[in-house]
Amino acid sequence: MSAPDPNPLQRYGAHPRFDELTAAHVEPALRAILAEAEAQLVKLETSYIPTWEGLMAPLEALQEPLEFAWLTVSHLMGVQNSDALRAAHDAVQPDVVSFSLRLGQSQPIYEGMKAMRGSDVRGSLSGAQQRILESSIRDAELSGIALKGHERDQFQENQKQLAELGSRFKNNVLDATRAFALTITDPADAEGFPATLLGISAQSARDAGDDENATAQNGPWRITLDAPVLIPFLEHCRQPALREHVYRAHITRAASGDFDNGPLIDQILQRRYDQAKLLGYQTPAEVSLARKMASGVDAIDQLSRSLTDACMPAASRDLDELTEYARECTGNAGLELAHWDIAFWAERLREDRYAYREEDIRPYFSLDRVLDGLFELAGRLFGITITPADGAVPVWHPDVRYFRVAARDGSPVAGFYLDPYSRPADKRGGAWMGECLSRQRLPDGGICLPVTWLVCNQTSPVGDTPSLMSFDEIRTLFHEFGHGLQHMLTTVEIASAAGINNIEWDAIEIASQFMENWCYHKQTLLGMSRHVESGAPLPDGLYDKIVASRVYRTGSTTLRQLYFGILDIELHHRYQPGGPETVEALKNRVAGTATLMHPLPEDRFLCSFSHIFGGGYAAGYYSYKWSEVLSADAFSAFEEAGLDNADAITRTGARFRDTILSEGGSRHPMDVYRDFRGREPTIDALLRHTGLATSA
C-alpha cells in the first residue's frame, strides 16, 4: 500500500499545491515543521563550527521549510480569507512567533556568529556572507538576545501579543470593509456613474443576493468600501448626501462595534514602546531605524520638512482653485468644500482641464494588452522574455495566472503568479508583491529559481467585456511588477540576501516606483493601448493630456503621503503611551501642520491604517517618499541617456539590472545605488517629475 501524499505545506522547494491545500492542512503541517526545526536547532546549538558551512548555512536551511509554509498561509489569508483559515492561522501563530523568538534569542547561535565576526573566518566570507552575518547579529540583538530572566520573558510575551494584535487589526479592517454596503435603487442616484462602476456594483448586488437580476443599466447598484468601487463612487456620484454617507463610513471603518480597532492601537503602541525600552532604545522608531537606510529620525524629519515646504504652497493653490471651480459650476459664491466633495470636484476639474475622463482611457487598456506592453518593456530594459504558463502550476483562484521568466537565450530565470481582480468577499484590498520561493544554491549544486506572487485589486471583467484598466490601475500593476523584478532578477545565491530579502525597508520601493515612471513614456503607453472595440491605439492628444495631468494636484497628493508618514513617526517616536496626549489628539496635532482640511471630528482613519498597525510599515511609512527620491533620480539616468535612444536605454537598463535588481540585500543599498548612478541621489528629479520644483 502506497504512503499517503505529504501535507502540501510540507513540500518545500516546489510550487505550492493550491489545488490540494485546505485550512485543515495548516495546523498539522506547521506543528510538524516547527518540531523538526526545533530539533535541528537544538542539534546545531551543540555541534556548530563557527564557519559559514558549519553554522550559517545550516541555520538558513532549518528555517526555509517554515518560511515557505508560513508565507503560503499568510498569502492565503490575504487572497482567500475564510473563517476556517483564520482559525487555523490563529491557532499556530503563537507557536510560529515563539520559535522565531527562540531562534532569534539562541545564545549559542549568537555566540557562534560573534566568534565568526572576531576570527579569521570573516575574512574568508564573500561580501554577501559578511553582510548576512552582520545583519543576523544585529537582528539577534534586536530580538532580545541580551535580555535575561523576567525581561526576556516579557519581551517574548510582548512579541506574541503584537503578532496576535496585528492579525486582529487586519481582520477587523477586512470585516468592517465587508460589512458596509449602500444599495442604490433609484437610477437618478446613479446618474453620472461610469460604465465600469455601474457594472461592478451591479455584479456586487447579484453576488450579495440583493437582486439576482441586477444589471448595469437598471440596477440595483451595491456600493462598498472596496477601493475599485469607493474611489470612482466618490469621484462620480452627483448626490452629495450619498457621497457624505459613504465617506463617513470609510473614515470610521473598524472604529466601533465588533470590529473596533481603537483599543488595539493603544495596546500595540504600548507594547512597541515597552519592547524598545527593553532593548535599550527610547522609542520604537529608533528600533525600526536600526534596520533602515535612513540614518535616524532627524534625517526623516529633514526630508519631510523639505518636501512639505515644497508642496504646501502648491496644495494650498490646489484647494483654492478647486473651491473657486466648484463655486463657478454651482453658482454658489459662498460654497465651502467638504471632505466628500474633494474627489468629486477634483475629477470634474481634471475632466475640464484635460478634457478626458478615466473612463475615456479604460477602453484602450485591456489587461492582456497592458501585460503585453509591460513584458515587452521588461524585455527591452532587462533582457528577459516572459511567457504565459497557465495550467502549469496549481493556483488559488480561477482568475490567477502564472508566467515564466527566461533570459534571452531561453534559460529559465524565475516565475510569478498574477492575481489581478478585486474579490471583496475574501481578498483584502490594496496591491502587493509576496515571496513564494527565493533564489538560492541547492546542496546538489543546482539553483532554486525565485517565484513571486503579484496581487492587485483592479476592476474585474464584466460579462464579455475584459478587464479594462484605469490609469491608476496600470500604474499599480507596473509598481508591483517592479517589486517582482527585484525578487526575480537577483543573482544572489543565498536566500536570505536574494531578491528583496535583507534590503533595508526604506530602499525596498526603489524598483517599484521606478517602473511607474514608464507609464508616462509615450512609446510604452501607446504600445500597449488598443481600443477594445476598434483596435485603434490611444490617440496622441489623449496621451498628451495624461502626461500633462501627471502634475495635477501633486501638491495635495504629496502632502497627503507626507501627513501619513509624519503621523507614523510621531506615533512611534514622540508619543507617550498613557500620557496626557491621546492617539487621536496626536493625529489632530499633526493634521494641523500637515493638512489643509482638518479631519472631521469623527474621523478614525488610524483604525484602518493597516500599514503601520497590521503590516510592516511601523516607523517606516516615510519610506514611500524616501524611495521615491531614489526612484525618480534613477529614472533620470534613463532620461539623460535619451528615452528614445534604444541602445543607450539598453545599456542603462543593463546597469540598473546588474546593480539594483541583481544585488538584492547582499550590499548596503546606498553602495548599490552609487554603483548604478555614479553619485548619491538628490530630490531634484522628484520635484521636477511632480511639478513642484518651482513651488518651494
C-alpha positions, 0 to 999 in steps of 0.5 A, a space after each residue: 500500500 502506497 504512503 499517503 501524499 505529504 501535507 502540501 505545506 510540507 513540500 518545500 522547494 516546489 510550487 505550492 499545491 493550491 489545488 490540494 491545500 485546505 485550512 485543515 492542512 495548516 495546523 498539522 503541517 506547521 506543528 510538524 515543521 516547527 518540531 523538526 526545526 526545533 530539533 535541528 536547532 537544538 542539534 546545531 546549538 551543540 555541534 556548530 563550527 563557527 564557519 559559514 558551512 558549519 553554522 550559517 548555512 545550516 541555520 538558513 536551511 532549518 528555517 526555509 521549510 517554515 518560511 515557505 509554509 508560513 508565507 503560503 498561509 499568510 498569502 492565503 489569508 490575504 487572497 482567500 480569507 475564510 473563517 476556517 483559515 483564520 482559525 487555523 492561522 490563529 491557532 499556530 501563530 503563537 507557536 510560529 512567533 515563539 520559535 522565531 523568538 527562540 531562534 532569534 534569542 539562541 545564545 549559542 547561535 549568537 555566540 557562534 556568529 560573534 566568534 565568526 565576526 572576531 576570527 579569521 573566518 570573516 575574512 574568508 566570507 564573500 561580501 554577501 556572507 559578511 553582510 548576512 552575518 552582520 545583519 543576523 547579529 544585529 537582528 539577534 540583538 534586536 530580538 532580545 538576545 541580551 535580555 535575561 530572566 523576567 525581561 526576556 520573558 516579557 519581551 517574548 510575551 510582548 512579541 506574541 501579543 503584537 503578532 496576535 494584535 496585528 492579525 486582529 487589526 487586519 481582520 477587523 479592517 477586512 470585516 468592517 470593509 465587508 460589512 458596509 454596503 449602500 444599495 442604490 435603487 433609484 437610477 437618478 442616484 446613479 446618474 453620472 456613474 461610469 460604465 465600469 462602476 455601474 457594472 461592478 456594483 451591479 455584479 456586487 448586488 447579484 453576488 450579495 443576493 440583493 437582486 439576482 437580476 441586477 444589471 448595469 443599466 437598471 440596477 440595483 447598484 451595491 456600493 462598498 468600501 472596496 477601493 475599485 468601487 469607493 474611489 470612482 463612487 466618490 469621484 462620480 456620484 452627483 448626490 452629495 448626501 450619498 457621497 457624505 454617507 459613504 465617506 463617513 463610513 470609510 473614515 470610521 471603518 473598524 472604529 466601533 462595534 465588533 470590529 473596533 480597532 481603537 483599543 488595539 492601537 493603544 495596546 500595540 503602541 504600548 507594547 512597541 514602546 515597552 519592547 524598545 525600552 527593553 532593548 535599550 532604545 527610547 522609542 520604537 522608531 529608533 528600533 525600526 531605524 536600526 534596520 533602515 537606510 535612513 540614518 535616524 529620525 532627524 534625517 526623516 524629519 529633514 526630508 519631510 520638512 523639505 518636501 512639505 515646504 515644497 508642496 504646501 504652497 502648491 496644495 494650498 493653490 490646489 484647494 483654492 482653485 478647486 473651491 473657486 471651480 466648484 463655486 463657478 459650476 454651482 453658482 454658489 459664491 459662498 460654497 465651502 468644500 467638504 471632505 466628500 466633495 474633494 474627489 468629486 470636484 477634483 475629477 470634474 476639474 481634471 475632466 475640464 482641464 484635460 478634457 478626458 475622463 478615466 473612463 475615456 482611457 479604460 477602453 484602450 487598456 485591456 489587461 492582456 494588452 497592458 501585460 503585453 506592453 509591460 513584458 515587452 518593456 521588461 524585455 527591452 530594459 532587462 533582457 528577459 522574455 516572459 511567457 504565459 504558463 497557465 495550467 502549469 502550476 496549481 493556483 488559488 483562484 480561477 482568475 490567477 495566472 502564472 508566467 515564466 521568466 527566461 533570459 534571452 537565450 531561453 534559460 529559465 530565470 524565475 516565475 510569478 503568479 498574477 492575481 489581478 481582480 478585486 474579490 471583496 468577499 475574501 481578498 483584502 484590498 490594496 496591491 502587493 508583491 509576496 515571496 513564494 520561493 527565493 533564489 538560492 544554491 541547492 546542496 546538489 549544486 543546482 539553483 532554486 529559481 525565485 517565484 513571486 506572487 503579484 496581487 492587485 485589486 483592479 476592476 474585474 471583467 464584466 460579462 464579455 467585456 475584459 478587464 479594462 484598466 484605469 490609469 491608476 490601475 496600470 500604474 499599480 500593476 507596473 509598481 508591483 511588477 517592479 517589486 517582482 523584478 527585484 525578487 526575480 532578477 537577483 543573482 544572489 545565491 543565498 536566500 536570505 540576501 536574494 531578491 528583496 530579502 535583507 534590503 533595508 525597508 526604506 530602499 525596498 520601493 526603489 524598483 517599484 516606483 521606478 517602473 511607474 515612471 514608464 507609464 508616462 513614456 509615450 512609446 510604452 503607453 501607446 504600445 500597449 493601448 488598443 481600443 477594445 472595440 476598434 483596435 485603434 491605439 490611444 490617440 496622441 492628444 489623449 496621451 498628451 493630456 495624461 502626461 500633462 495631468 501627471 502634475 495635477 494636484 501633486 501638491 495635495 497628493 504629496 502632502 497627503 503621503 507626507 501627513 501619513 508618514 509624519 503621523 507614523 513617526 510621531 506615533 512611534 517616536 514622540 508619543 507617550 503611551 498613557 500620557 496626557 496626549 491621546 492617539 487621536 489628539 496626536 493625529 489632530 496635532 499633526 493634521 494641523 501642520 500637515 493638512 489643509 482640511 482638518 479631519 472631521 471630528 469623527 474621523 478614525 482613519 488610524 483604525 484602518 491604517 493597516 500599514 503601520 498597525 497590521 503590516 510592516 510599515 511601523 516607523 517606516 511609512 516615510 519610506 514611500 517618499 524616501 524611495 521615491 527620491 531614489 526612484 525618480 533620480 534613477 529614472 533620470 539616468 534613463 532620461 539623460 541617456 535619451 528615452 528614445 535612444 534604444 541602445 543607450 536605454 539598453 545599456 542603462 537598463 543593463 546597469 540598473 539590472 546588474 546593480 539594483 535588481 541583481 544585488 538584492 540585500 547582499 550590499 548596503 543599498 546606498 553602495 548599490 545605488 552609487 554603483 548604478 548612478 555614479 553619485 548619491 541621489 538628490 530630490 531634484 528629479 522628484 520635484 521636477 517629475 511632480 511639478 513642484 520644483 518651482 513651488 518651494 
